[in-house]
Amino acid sequence: MSAGDERTTWPETSPGYGDPPAPQQRVVPADGPIYRPSERPAPPYAPPGPRGPAEPPPAAYGTLWAPPPPEFAPPPSEFAPPAPRAPMDAAPSRPVPTHPAPRLEPVVPFEPGVPFGPGVVGPPPVDTRKGEKRGWAFGLSLGLIVLLAGVAAWQAVRIDQLGDRLTASERVRDEQQTRTAGQLEELDGRATELEQRAGAAFDPEAISTAALPSVLRVDAGNVSGTAFAVGKPAGGGKTNLITNFHVVEDVYDGGGRQVFLERSGKRYAAQIIAVNRDRDVAHLRSNTKLNGLVTAKGDVKSGQQIVVVGAPLGLSDSVTTGVVSAVRELPDSNGPLIQFDAPINPGNSGGPVINSAKQVVGIATAKAENAEGIGLAVPIKVACDNFKIC
């Protein structure tokens, strides 16, 4: 800043700033040559006298020279340029160098009211880098957008590929599950077949072991017979039992309704609930909890192997085996009867006839007199249909 001027100067924008300085050339004066100090003999020492007129500045500086004021000018008689000694002492003439014209800077227009002139510097140059910065920012943003779009497209492709793989995996899993289900069904079929074969295999020991805990001896006055538990337990923990009507007939006709059950030295009371005289069946109920035997749902067929459990002549837990000889009706039977060849005796009446599947198919009822191997049983379906307890 210049003194007394509050405006800021900008040397970089001043005209002629940065140009190399012009070389200074001395102009040969017109009144004589210039001698080199080394060629001039040293003058005798004399005290300094008054100074002569000042040498004008070179013309290269472009300024006019004016003589000093009269009060500083020495008398003209006291100073004169020395005369040339000889031609050899004359200084060779030199061409006066010419300087190039000063470079002109374009005039920068200023706003109205802004001072301009010597010593006044123009406004700072406009910063054109803002546009460049904006260009760089726009390019960078565009590049980021393109990059993000590429990443999003790549992720979409990857997600599509993963979806295809997942679909394929689910398809393979479904196929495996289908195969597994088929194999399980096949195994179930084989197991059922094996069970049927095992059931077809006649095992009197296994049948007797399963049936004996549910078979008891019946004591009905002067008559002894057999009864067996069947179906699910009745209400209150009671047990439903089946026997022949002719086993409890004397007690029932005498107005009594109570009989006794015996097994393993224990004695249990039972009540006569219902009877069917024509089909020779009776329904008993005991407060003792016993496991009921399973009844067969299908029809019995000739040739099937059977086990008969009872208490012949009062001998509890007696087991005999045989086959179904036929299913036939006899005179005064009031329905079909099962004929079998397993030995039975008085006391077997009311006992179960069990097939190889451990299912009750009939109720032992009678045997033929004066013959062997002819036993008769009432089909279990008759008792189940009459008493609804199976």
C-alpha positions in Angstrom: 0.0 0.0 0.0 1.2 3.5 -0.8 1.3 6.3 1.7 -2.0 8.1 2.0 -3.7 5.6 -0.3 -6.1 3.1 1.3 -6.5 1.1 -1.9 -4.6 -2.2 -2.3 -2.0 -2.3 -5.1 -1.5 -5.4 -7.2 2.0 -5.3 -8.8 1.2 -8.4 -10.8 -1.5 -6.5 -12.8 0.5 -3.3 -13.3 1.6 -2.5 -16.9 5.1 -3.6 -17.6 5.4 -5.9 -14.6 7.6 -8.8 -15.1 9.6 -7.4 -18.1 13.4 -7.6 -17.9 15.1 -4.3 -17.2 16.6 -2.6 -20.2 20.4 -2.5 -20.2 21.8 0.9 -19.4 23.8 2.5 -22.2 25.8 5.6 -22.0 25.5 8.1 -24.8 28.7 9.4 -26.2 28.6 13.2 -25.6 28.9 15.3 -28.7 31.8 17.5 -27.3 34.4 14.8 -27.2 35.4 11.2 -26.7 35.3 9.4 -23.3 38.7 8.3 -22.0 39.3 5.3 -20.0 40.5 6.0 -16.5 43.3 3.4 -16.9 44.7 5.2 -19.9 44.7 8.6 -18.4 47.7 9.7 -16.4 47.1 10.4 -12.8 46.8 14.2 -12.2 48.8 15.8 -9.5 47.1 16.0 -6.2 45.0 19.0 -5.7 42.4 19.8 -3.3 38.9 19.2 -4.6 37.3 22.2 -6.1 33.8 23.0 -6.8 31.9 20.4 -8.8 30.9 20.9 -12.4 27.6 20.4 -14.0 26.0 17.0 -13.4 26.2 14.5 -16.2 22.8 14.1 -17.9 21.2 10.6 -17.4 21.2 8.2 -20.3 18.5 8.6 -22.8 17.3 5.0 -22.2 15.5 6.0 -19.1 13.1 8.0 -21.1 13.1 11.1 -18.9 14.0 14.6 -19.8 17.1 16.2 -18.1 17.1 19.7 -17.0 20.1 21.7 -15.8 20.4 22.4 -12.1 19.3 25.7 -10.8 21.6 28.6 -11.1 22.7 28.6 -7.5 24.2 25.1 -8.0 25.9 25.6 -11.4 29.7 26.2 -11.2 31.4 28.9 -13.2 31.9 27.7 -16.8 35.6 28.8 -16.7 36.5 26.5 -14.0 35.7 23.2 -15.8 36.3 22.1 -19.4 36.7 18.7 -20.9 40.3 17.7 -21.6 41.5 18.0 -25.1 42.4 14.9 -27.0 46.0 13.9 -26.7 46.4 12.1 -29.9 44.3 10.4 -32.5 45.2 7.1 -30.9 43.7 8.2 -27.7 40.3 8.8 -29.3 37.7 6.3 -28.2 36.3 4.2 -30.9 32.8 5.1 -31.9 30.1 2.7 -30.8 26.7 2.3 -32.2 24.0 3.5 -29.8 21.9 0.4 -28.9 18.3 0.5 -29.5 15.8 -0.9 -27.0 12.6 -2.7 -27.9 9.4 -0.9 -27.4 7.8 -1.5 -24.1 5.1 -4.3 -24.0 1.6 -2.9 -23.9 -0.9 -4.7 -21.7 -4.6 -4.7 -22.7 -6.6 -2.2 -20.8 -8.9 -3.9 -18.3 -12.3 -2.2 -18.2 -13.3 -1.0 -14.8 -16.6 -0.4 -13.3 -17.9 3.2 -13.3 -16.7 5.2 -10.3 -13.6 3.2 -9.7 -10.4 5.4 -9.9 -7.8 4.5 -12.4 -4.5 6.1 -13.2 -0.8 6.1 -12.1 -0.4 4.3 -8.8 -3.8 2.8 -9.0 -3.9 -0.9 -9.5 -6.8 -2.7 -11.1 -9.1 -5.2 -9.5 -7.8 -8.8 -8.9 -8.1 -11.2 -11.8 -11.2 -13.3 -11.9 -10.5 -16.9 -10.6 -11.3 -19.2 -13.5 -10.5 -22.3 -11.5 -14.0 -22.4 -10.0 -15.3 -23.8 -13.3 -12.6 -26.3 -13.3 -13.5 -27.4 -9.7 -17.1 -27.6 -10.7 -16.1 -29.8 -13.7 -14.1 -32.1 -11.5 -17.0 -32.4 -9.0 -19.4 -33.2 -11.8 -17.1 -35.8 -13.2 -16.5 -37.4 -9.9 -20.3 -37.5 -9.1 -21.0 -39.0 -12.5 -18.3 -41.6 -11.9 -19.7 -42.5 -8.5 -23.2 -42.8 -10.0 -21.9 -45.1 -12.7 -20.0 -47.2 -10.2 -23.0 -47.6 -7.9 -25.2 -48.5 -10.9 -22.7 -51.2 -11.8 -22.6 -52.5 -8.3 -26.4 -52.6 -8.1 -26.6 -54.5 -11.5 -24.0 -57.0 -10.3 -25.9 -57.6 -7.1 -29.1 -58.1 -9.0 -27.4 -60.7 -11.2 -26.0 -62.4 -8.1 -29.4 -62.4 -6.4 -30.9 -63.9 -9.5 -28.3 -66.6 -9.6 -28.8 -67.3 -5.9 -32.5 -67.5 -6.4 -32.0 -70.1 -9.2 -29.7 -72.1 -6.9 -32.2 -71.9 -4.1 -35.0 -73.1 -6.4 -32.8 -76.0 -7.6 -32.0 -76.9 -4.0 -35.7 -76.8 -3.1 -36.5 -79.0 -6.1 -33.8 -81.5 -5.1 -35.0 -81.5 -1.5 -38.6 -82.1 -2.6 -37.5 -85.0 -4.8 -35.5 -86.4 -1.9 -38.5 -86.0 0.4 -40.7 -87.8 -2.1 -38.3 -90.6 -2.5 -38.0 -90.8 1.3 -41.8 -90.9 1.7 -42.0 -93.6 -0.9 -39.3 -95.6 0.9 -41.2 -95.2 4.2 -44.4 -96.3 2.7 -42.6 -99.3 1.3 -41.1 -100.1 4.7 -44.5 -99.7 6.3 -46.0 -102.1 3.8 -43.2 -104.6 4.5 -43.7 -104.2 8.3 -47.5 -104.8 7.9 -46.8 -107.8 5.8 -44.3 -109.1 8.4 -46.9 -108.5 11.1 -49.5 -110.4 9.2 -47.1 -113.2 8.7 -46.2 -113.1 12.4 -49.9 -113.1 13.2 -50.4 -116.0 10.9 -47.7 -117.9 12.7 -49.7 -119.7 15.4 -48.0 -119.4 18.8 -50.2 -121.0 21.6 -47.7 -119.9 24.3 -47.8 -116.2 23.4 -51.6 -116.3 23.0 -52.1 -118.0 26.4 -49.7 -115.6 28.1 -51.6 -112.6 26.8 -55.1 -114.1 27.6 -54.8 -115.8 30.9 -54.8 -112.6 33.2 -58.2 -111.7 31.7 -59.9 -115.1 32.2 -61.5 -116.1 35.6 -63.6 -118.9 37.0 -67.2 -118.2 37.8 -68.9 -119.5 40.9 -72.7 -119.2 40.5 -74.3 -121.2 43.3 -74.0 -124.9 42.4 -72.7 -124.2 38.9 -69.0 -123.5 37.9 -68.0 -122.0 34.6 -65.7 -119.4 33.0 -65.9 -115.6 32.2 -63.4 -113.2 30.5 -62.9 -109.4 30.6 -63.6 -107.7 27.3 -63.3 -104.2 25.8 -62.4 -101.0 27.6 -62.9 -100.5 31.4 -66.3 -99.4 32.4 -67.0 -96.1 34.3 -65.6 -95.9 37.8 -62.8 -98.4 37.1 -65.1 -101.3 36.7 -64.7 -104.2 34.3 -67.2 -105.7 31.8 -67.1 -109.5 31.5 -68.9 -112.1 29.2 -70.0 -115.6 30.0 -72.8 -118.1 29.0 -76.3 -117.5 30.3 -76.6 -121.2 31.4 -73.7 -120.6 33.8 -75.6 -118.0 35.8 -79.1 -119.2 34.9 -80.0 -120.6 38.4 -78.9 -117.5 40.2 -80.7 -115.2 37.7 -83.9 -117.2 37.7 -83.8 -117.3 41.5 -83.8 -113.5 41.5 -80.2 -113.2 42.4 -77.9 -110.9 40.5 -74.5 -111.5 42.2 -71.9 -114.2 41.3 -68.3 -114.5 42.3 -65.1 -114.6 40.3 -62.0 -116.4 41.3 -58.4 -116.2 40.1 -55.0 -117.0 41.8 -56.7 -117.6 45.1 -58.6 -114.3 45.1 -62.4 -113.9 45.0 -64.2 -111.0 43.4 -68.0 -110.2 43.4 -69.7 -109.5 40.1 -73.2 -108.4 39.1 -75.4 -109.8 36.3 -76.1 -106.8 34.1 -77.9 -108.3 31.2 -78.7 -111.7 29.6 -79.9 -113.2 26.3 -81.5 -116.6 26.8 -81.9 -117.5 23.1 -78.2 -116.9 22.3 -77.0 -118.2 25.7 -74.9 -115.1 26.6 -74.7 -112.9 29.7 -73.1 -109.6 30.7 -71.3 -109.3 34.1 -69.7 -106.3 35.7 -67.1 -106.3 38.5 -65.5 -103.6 40.6 -62.1 -105.2 40.0 -60.0 -103.6 37.3 -58.9 -106.2 34.6 -57.5 -105.8 31.1 -60.1 -106.6 28.5 -59.3 -108.9 25.5 -59.6 -107.6 22.0 -62.5 -109.0 19.9 -62.3 -110.0 16.2 -64.2 -107.8 13.8 -64.3 -110.2 10.8 -65.9 -113.5 10.3 -64.2 -116.7 11.4 -63.2 -119.2 8.7 -62.7 -122.9 8.7 -59.2 -124.1 9.2 -58.1 -121.2 11.4 -56.1 -122.3 14.4 -57.5 -121.4 17.8 -56.8 -121.6 21.6 -59.5 -122.3 24.1 -58.9 -121.0 27.7 -61.1 -122.0 30.7 -61.6 -123.8 33.9 -62.8 -127.3 33.0 -64.1 -129.2 36.2 -63.0 -126.1 38.1 -59.3 -126.3 36.9 -58.5 -122.7 36.3 -56.1 -121.5 33.5 -56.5 -124.6 31.4 -55.5 -124.2 27.7 -56.3 -126.4 24.7 -55.7 -125.8 21.0 -57.4 -126.9 17.8 -58.8 -125.5 14.5 -62.1 -124.2 13.4 -63.9 -127.1 11.8 -66.9 -125.2 10.5 -69.4 -122.5 11.0 -72.9 -124.0 11.0 -76.4 -123.7 12.4 -77.8 -126.6 14.5 -81.5 -127.4 15.5 -82.6 -125.1 18.3 -79.4 -123.0 18.1 -81.1 -119.8 17.1 -78.2 -118.8 14.9 -74.9 -120.0 13.5 -72.3 -121.7 15.8 -68.6 -122.2 15.5 -67.5 -125.8 15.4 -63.9 -126.6 16.6 -61.9 -129.6 17.5 -60.1 -128.3 20.7 -61.0 -130.5 23.7 -63.4 -128.9 26.2 -65.2 -130.2 29.3 -67.9 -129.0 31.8 -66.4 -125.8 33.3 -65.1 -124.5 29.9 -68.6 -122.9 29.3 -68.2 -119.1 28.9 -64.5 -119.3 28.2 -62.9 -117.4 25.2 -62.0 -119.0 21.8 -58.9 -117.0 20.5 -57.4 -117.0 17.1 -53.7 -116.6 16.2 -53.9 -112.8 16.2 -54.9 -112.9 20.0 -58.5 -111.9 19.2 -61.6 -113.5 20.6 -63.7 -115.1 17.9 -66.2 -117.0 20.0 -67.5 -118.1 23.5 -67.2 -121.8 24.3 -70.7 -123.2 24.9 -71.1 -126.9 24.6 -69.7 -130.2 23.3 -71.3 -133.1 21.5 -72.3 -136.0 23.7 -70.9 -139.5 22.9 -68.3 -137.9 20.6 -64.8 -136.4 20.7 -63.4 -133.4 19.0 -66.7 -131.6 18.5 -67.0 -128.4 20.4 -69.4 -125.5 19.8 -69.0 -121.7 20.5 -71.3 -118.7 20.1 -69.7 -116.1 17.8 -68.4 -113.1 19.8 -70.3 -110.7 17.5 -73.5 -111.9 19.1 -72.5 -110.7 22.6 -71.0 -107.5 21.3 -74.1 -106.6 19.4 -76.4 -107.4 22.3 -74.5 -105.7 25.1 -72.5 -103.0 23.3 -69.4 -103.5 25.4 -66.7 -104.6 23.0 
